[in-house]
Amino acid sequence: MFRIIQHRNKCIGCNACVEAARHRWRISRKDGKSVLVGGADKRGVFSVRVSDEEYAENMQAAKNCPVGIIQIIRLG
């Protein structure tokens, strides 16, 4: 298991995360920023726990982010 953390307020809406992991990321029609699908919001910081099956593609999403707002943390 691991946790994905996104600092959404700093997102520039470049779509790099969506291209890497389409089922976990999408672009909001309201403000053009990325949305962490299934993420819970806590003061503009979104997070979600996911299985190891999603690790590689979400790690790529984090690496692709030009502003470095995505963190991947392995749990346990």
Secondary structure, DSSP 8 states (H G I E B T S, - for coil): -EEEEEEGGG-----HHHHH-TTTEEE-TTTS-EEETT-EEETTEEEEEE-GGGHHHHHHHHHH-TT--EEEEE--
